[in-house]
Amino acid sequence: MSKRGVIIGKFYPPHKGHEYLIQQGLSQADQVTVIICDKEGQSIPGELRAQWLREIFPQATVVVVEDLLGDTDSQGWAEFTIKTLGYRPDVVFTSEKYGDNYAKFLGARHVLVDLDRKTVPICATSIRKDPLSCWEHMSPCVRAHFAKRVCIVGAESTGKTTMAKALGDHYQTTWVPEYGRLYSEGRWKSLETDAWRTDEFVHIARQQNAMEDAFARSCRKILFCDTDSFATSLWHERYVGNIAKEVEAVSAGRQYERYLLADVDIPFVQDGLRDGEKIRKAMHERFRRELELRKKPFVVLSGSHEQRMKLALEVCDQLMANGSR
């Protein structure tokens, strides 16, 4: 066992090959530091890559540095590594030809791991080009980033949950239920009669996001969401009277490949909790206007369930065919 080891790379994104490399390092060194080289303009921020690796390897130290040197400047990277670490490592682990020179300038032993990618036949470039075809080579936390997310939104009693379940069954993947519905049921059954508060909607939006991100880890390339935190903002407007910046902040930055807006051309079904029959058309138009205003990609699902399903499958099949983001 060596005392202190180092592994350096872009990890853009981390994959099973990188994990094998890090596992080898952890098995042969008492202490391993993983250095992630981050460059402006990369589609996956370095800190997010670091977050993933810290989750996968909590026993390793993961740091992010700015990628300012050329890939062939082994001496420069060795000097930068020593400055970053504050010491000379005893061993360096790489899967690259540059490893010998890099280790020489570090004054460290070099352990070359799976240079020909025979143990784990994958590279980060392939994942960035077509992540869905490389699904098995990524850990769940990384898969969640690349999952195709499709969100079903709309007014009350428009078949949103039915559609989410049906699409999940068709693609044999997970779907995310509506947390706000569960919260509303609990609130009603507790005989809560006070007016809705903004902090309740903030809570609902946060929980919806958390559920979605958790389910994305186990989905099979595509994830169906029965509403999202953007929709929560419109429901806040419906029940409180305004769009709240606190709720908006929770949904900021969330991205979906497509929104499916459920139309109001089906009968309203009263389940004992719904109260929006008279404003269904207005809510539908409100969703449409807001989706258009925010330039969110969407299609309207109208007609029978079979007609809606046909259009939804056409949209989702096209998304699946376009594997890269």
C-alpha positions in Angstrom: 0.0 0.0 0.0 1.2 3.5 -0.9 0.4 6.3 1.5 -1.0 9.0 -0.8 -2.3 8.6 -4.3 -3.7 11.0 -6.9 -6.0 10.6 -9.9 -6.6 13.5 -12.3 -9.0 14.0 -15.2 -12.1 15.7 -16.6 -14.6 13.0 -15.6 -16.9 14.6 -18.1 -19.0 12.8 -17.1 -17.9 10.2 -14.6 -18.6 6.7 -15.8 -17.9 3.1 -14.8 -14.4 3.2 -16.3 -13.5 6.1 -14.1 -15.0 4.3 -11.2 -12.9 1.3 -11.9 -9.8 3.5 -12.0 -10.7 5.1 -8.6 -11.5 1.7 -7.1 -8.0 0.6 -8.1 -6.5 3.7 -6.5 -8.4 3.2 -3.2 -7.4 -0.4 -3.1 -3.7 0.5 -3.4 -3.3 3.7 -1.5 -4.2 4.8 2.0 -5.4 8.2 0.8 -6.6 9.1 -2.7 -7.3 12.6 -4.0 -9.3 12.9 -7.2 -8.7 16.1 -9.1 -11.4 17.2 -11.6 -10.3 19.6 -14.3 -13.1 22.0 -15.1 -13.2 24.3 -18.1 -15.6 27.1 -18.9 -18.2 26.2 -21.4 -18.4 22.5 -20.5 -22.1 21.4 -20.3 -21.7 19.6 -17.0 -20.2 21.9 -14.3 -17.1 20.6 -12.5 -18.7 20.9 -9.1 -21.6 18.7 -10.2 -19.2 16.1 -11.4 -17.4 16.4 -8.0 -20.7 16.0 -6.2 -21.4 12.7 -8.1 -17.9 11.3 -7.3 -18.2 12.3 -3.7 -21.4 10.4 -3.5 -20.0 7.3 -5.2 -16.7 7.4 -3.3 -17.1 9.1 0.1 -13.8 7.7 1.2 -11.9 9.7 -1.5 -11.1 13.4 -1.4 -12.5 15.2 -4.5 -11.4 18.7 -5.6 -12.2 20.8 -8.6 -9.5 22.9 -10.4 -9.6 25.2 -13.4 -8.3 23.5 -16.6 -5.9 26.1 -17.9 -3.0 23.9 -19.1 -2.7 21.9 -22.3 -3.4 18.2 -22.2 0.2 17.4 -23.2 1.9 19.6 -20.6 2.7 16.8 -18.2 5.3 18.9 -16.3 3.0 21.8 -15.9 0.2 19.6 -14.6 2.7 17.9 -12.2 3.8 21.2 -10.8 0.1 22.3 -10.6 -0.8 19.1 -8.8 1.9 19.5 -6.2 0.7 23.1 -5.6 -2.9 22.0 -5.3 -2.2 19.1 -3.0 0.5 20.8 -0.9 2.7 17.8 -1.2 4.1 15.2 -3.7 1.9 12.2 -4.0 3.5 8.7 -3.7 1.6 7.2 -6.6 -0.5 8.4 -9.5 -3.2 6.2 -11.1 -4.2 6.9 -14.8 -5.6 5.1 -17.8 -3.8 7.3 -20.2 -0.5 7.2 -22.1 0.6 10.5 -20.5 0.7 8.8 -17.1 4.4 7.9 -17.3 5.6 11.5 -17.9 3.1 12.9 -15.5 4.3 10.5 -12.7 7.9 11.2 -13.6 7.6 14.9 -13.1 5.6 14.3 -9.9 8.4 12.1 -8.6 5.7 9.4 -8.0 5.1 5.8 -9.0 2.7 5.3 -11.9 0.0 2.6 -11.9 -1.5 2.2 -15.4 -5.1 0.9 -15.2 -7.0 -0.5 -18.2 -5.3 1.5 -20.9 -7.1 -0.3 -23.7 -10.5 0.0 -22.0 -11.0 -3.7 -22.1 -12.4 -4.0 -18.5 -14.8 -1.2 -19.0 -15.3 -0.4 -22.7 -16.6 3.1 -22.5 -15.4 6.7 -22.8 -16.9 10.0 -21.7 -17.1 11.3 -25.3 -19.4 8.5 -26.2 -21.7 9.3 -23.3 -21.9 13.0 -24.2 -22.7 12.1 -27.8 -25.4 9.5 -26.9 -26.0 9.1 -23.2 -29.0 6.8 -23.6 -27.0 4.1 -25.4 -24.4 4.2 -22.7 -26.9 3.9 -19.8 -25.4 0.8 -18.2 -22.0 2.5 -18.0 -23.2 5.3 -15.6 -24.1 5.2 -11.9 -27.6 6.2 -10.9 -26.7 9.7 -9.8 -25.2 10.4 -13.3 -28.1 8.7 -15.1 -30.5 11.1 -13.4 -28.8 14.0 -15.1 -29.2 12.5 -18.6 -32.7 11.0 -18.1 -35.3 12.4 -20.5 -37.8 14.1 -18.3 -41.4 14.6 -19.6 -43.9 16.5 -17.5 -47.7 16.3 -17.7 -49.5 19.4 -16.5 -53.0 20.9 -16.8 -56.2 21.8 -15.0 -58.0 19.5 -12.5 -59.4 16.2 -13.7 -57.8 16.2 -17.2 -56.2 12.7 -17.0 -52.7 13.7 -16.0 -52.1 10.9 -13.6 -53.7 8.4 -15.9 -51.4 9.5 -18.7 -48.3 9.4 -16.4 -49.0 5.9 -15.3 -49.8 4.7 -18.9 -46.6 6.2 -20.3 -44.6 4.7 -17.4 -46.1 1.3 -18.1 -45.5 1.6 -21.9 -41.8 2.4 -21.5 -41.4 0.2 -18.4 -40.0 3.1 -16.4 -40.8 5.1 -13.3 -43.2 7.9 -13.0 -43.4 10.6 -10.4 -46.7 11.1 -8.5 -48.1 14.5 -7.6 -46.9 15.3 -4.1 -49.4 18.3 -3.9 -52.3 15.8 -4.2 -51.0 13.8 -1.2 -50.5 16.9 0.8 -53.9 18.2 0.0 -55.5 15.0 1.0 -53.7 15.0 4.3 -54.6 18.7 4.9 -58.3 18.1 4.2 -58.5 15.0 6.4 -56.9 16.9 9.2 -59.8 19.3 9.0 -57.4 22.2 8.2 -59.7 25.1 7.3 -57.3 28.0 7.1 -56.5 29.6 3.8 -53.5 28.2 1.8 -50.2 29.8 2.7 -47.2 30.5 0.5 -44.9 28.4 2.7 -47.1 25.4 2.0 -46.6 25.8 -1.7 -42.8 26.2 -1.2 -42.8 22.9 0.7 -44.9 21.2 -2.0 -42.6 22.4 -4.7 -39.4 21.3 -2.9 -40.9 17.9 -2.2 -42.0 17.5 -5.8 -38.4 18.3 -6.9 -36.9 15.9 -4.4 -39.3 13.1 -5.4 -38.5 13.6 -9.1 -34.7 13.7 -8.6 -34.9 10.5 -6.5 -37.1 8.7 -9.1 -34.8 9.8 -11.9 -32.1 7.6 -10.5 -34.1 4.5 -11.1 -35.8 5.3 -14.4 -35.1 3.6 -17.6 -33.8 6.4 -19.7 -37.1 8.4 -19.6 -39.0 9.7 -16.6 -42.7 10.8 -16.5 -43.7 13.5 -14.0 -47.3 14.0 -12.9 -46.8 17.8 -12.5 -43.7 19.7 -11.4 -42.7 22.7 -9.3 -43.5 25.1 -12.2 -47.1 24.0 -12.0 -47.0 24.4 -8.3 -46.4 28.1 -8.9 -49.6 28.4 -11.0 -51.6 26.6 -8.3 -50.2 29.1 -5.8 -51.7 31.8 -8.0 -55.0 29.9 -8.2 -55.3 29.5 -4.4 -53.4 32.5 -3.0 -53.9 35.0 -5.7 -50.5 35.7 -7.1 -47.3 34.2 -8.5 -44.9 34.0 -5.5 -41.2 34.6 -6.0 -40.5 32.1 -3.2 -42.2 29.3 -5.2 -40.7 30.4 -8.5 -37.2 30.2 -7.0 -37.8 26.5 -6.2 -38.6 25.7 -9.9 -35.8 27.9 -11.3 -33.4 26.0 -13.6 -35.5 22.8 -13.8 -35.5 21.5 -17.3 -37.8 19.1 -19.2 -37.5 17.7 -22.6 -41.2 18.2 -23.2 -44.4 19.2 -21.4 -47.6 17.5 -22.2 -50.5 19.8 -21.5 -53.7 17.8 -20.8 -56.8 19.4 -22.5 -60.1 19.9 -20.8 -62.2 18.2 -23.4 -63.0 15.2 -21.2 -65.7 15.1 -18.4 -64.9 16.5 -15.0 -64.8 13.8 -12.3 -65.5 14.9 -8.8 -63.4 12.9 -6.2 -64.5 14.8 -3.1 -61.4 17.1 -3.1 -61.5 18.9 -6.5 -63.0 22.4 -6.6 -62.0 23.7 -10.0 -64.7 22.5 -12.4 -65.9 25.9 -13.3 -62.5 27.3 -14.0 -61.0 24.3 -15.9 -60.9 26.1 -19.2 -59.4 29.2 -17.6 -56.7 27.2 -15.9 -56.0 25.3 -19.1 -55.4 28.6 -21.0 -53.4 29.9 -18.0 -51.0 26.9 -18.4 -50.8 27.4 -22.1 -50.0 31.1 -21.9 -47.4 30.5 -19.2 -45.7 27.6 -21.1 -45.6 29.9 -24.2 -44.3 32.9 -22.2 -41.5 30.9 -20.6 -40.7 29.2 -23.9 -41.1 25.7 -22.5 -41.5 23.0 -25.2 -45.0 21.5 -25.0 -47.8 19.8 -26.9 -51.5 19.7 -26.1 -53.0 16.3 -25.5 -56.7 16.3 -26.6 -59.4 13.8 -27.4 -59.8 10.3 -26.0 -57.2 8.6 -23.9 -56.2 6.5 -27.0 -55.8 9.7 -29.1 -53.8 11.4 -26.4 -51.6 8.3 -25.9 -50.9 8.1 -29.6 -49.5 11.7 -29.7 -47.6 11.3 -26.4 -45.9 8.2 -27.7 -44.9 9.9 -31.0 -43.4 12.7 -29.0 -41.6 10.5 -26.5 -40.3 8.1 -29.1 -38.7 11.0 -30.9 -37.1 12.1 -27.7 -35.7 8.7 -27.1 -34.3 8.6 -30.6 -32.4 11.8 -29.9 -30.2 10.5 -27.2 -27.9 13.5 -26.7 -29.0 16.6 -24.8 
